[in-house]
Amino acid sequence: MKNCHLLYLFAFIHCFAFAQNNDIWTSFPNKDTTLIGFKDKNGLIKIEPKFTGFTTARKFENIIAVTEEFNNGWKSYYLTKTRKIVGRDSLYVFDNSPDCENEGFIRFRDPKTDKMGVFDGEGKIVIPADYSNLTKVRNGMIIALKDAVKEQDGEHFFWKGGKEFLIDINNKVLIENFSFNDDLNFYSLKKSKEPTKDETRDNFLGVDGQYYSFINYDKEFKYWMKNTLLSNLSKTNLEKHSFDKITYWKEPNGWISEPKTKFINQNFTYLKLKLQELKNPKTDYFVSTDGLNQFIFESSEYEIYFNNCNESKDWMFPTMDVIINPKNKADFKQDHFEFLRTGNGYKLISISTAKNDLK
């Protein structure tokens, strides 16, 4: 957060202060696990189990999307901590899951117009439903698509046309013609009169005449890999840039986790040889950006990398998967080295190899 511009910091602090001044409730099931309710930190039941499994929030900070059975049907709405109900039948749903609060804000979709807006943690509309599509709030900013046409492609849809902007939580346009880019770190915002020359950043001219720059995760990772990791493939340096536990795939057991020191000591020769291949310009590899897999990384040390609905916070903590293709084109198995962007930089967190030869 120390790199964030003050223009947005006030909003970020406000929404976090709002959350921190309230007890965060946690979900719990009824006896047959068909419904969920919420308890406070002392175990006191605040809401008896009445919501269906479509209510994905595991933690209740300020506002959540809920669904419950009603008159042989279903009703869905947004619920605040003060029991205020807003946005009836207006849940924003993506990939079969309703939206989850982020920075004290949550998105909704007007069922009459099929356009999107944003509620704050008190259930007030801060962004009216004027947009075709909106990203989550990220450091007080949102990428907004307006006046686009939704087109169907089988079971999926996509947007065609329209204009994209970067707006703030006051619905003020910051940057026009701002194309969606999932690689940008919005928490790294810097403003300047001239474009930055930092090769890991992307520059955008704002409507105020100043340049907004953001770290590009893909550029940042490749720079880090070349200059920090691959430049020193010692055991000490590899351990320094590894997560406390490294998870790896081993037949027939599946995913296994080991303390990094033990894992690296057992596999250092293989790891060094394989990573050295990345320094060879003839090596066929690529880098894929994703988020931490919640079905693999389930223990408590990974909690900070997931939101209140157990979704990966890939907009803050992306994973960078280095995928090495086999030299023999007839072989389809690949080597994967997955790095997680943590608060202390990129860390090697998981590995799977084509030959299943890790110890």
Salt bridges, closest charged atoms under 4 A:
ASP99 OD1 - ARG107 NH2 2.77
ASP99 OD1 - LYS136 NZ 3.08
ASP114 OD1 - ARG109 NH1 3.42
ASP114 OD2 - LYS150 NZ 3.01
GLU122 OE1 - LYS124 NZ 3.37
ASP182 OD1 - ARG138 NH1 3.57
ASP198 OD2 - ARG201 NE 3.98
ASP202 OD1 - LYS219 NZ 2.57
ASP208 OD2 - LYS191 NZ 2.87
ASP218 OD2 - LYS222 NZ 3.16
GLU220 OE1 - ARG341 NE 2.85
GLU258 OE1 - LYS262 NZ 3.43
GLU277 OE2 - LYS274 NZ 3.27
ASP284 OD2 - LYS329 NZ 3.06
GLU301 OE2 - LYS245 NZ 2.79
GLU311 OE1 - LYS136 NZ 4.00
ASP321 OD2 - HIS336 ND1 2.92
ASP335 OD2 - LYS274 NZ 2.97
